[in-house]
């Protein structure tokens, strides 16, 4: 299978080949701060599966051996690598896929750091768009 994705502004585009090893929703503090979101969905691929087809992501060391790549123009988070804990693996933020529904999380990780209110989102009222 092939997957394509990009950052918000379109400066960085990428392609993935094959299937992910796992798709997970991560609740760790590092992911939350990086994304400015309560959790981040990641798809874990072997490093050779990823090809950046346009642009050059910027990469920073976020914590220990954790390396996060993002668009230097719009700031969209894209990739995560950790050579110590996940050698040869690249994680892709699935919300940046052209079809984010293509890779559904099958597991939640780092739930020890999950925000308390994330455990009962299904109890909140829902609106198709903004409430009137």
Secondary structure by P-SEA (a helix, b strand, c coil): ccccccccccccccccccccccccccccaaaaaaccccbbbbbbccccccccccbbbbbbbccccbbbbcccccccccbbbbccccccbbbccccccccccccccccccccccccccccccccbbbbccccc
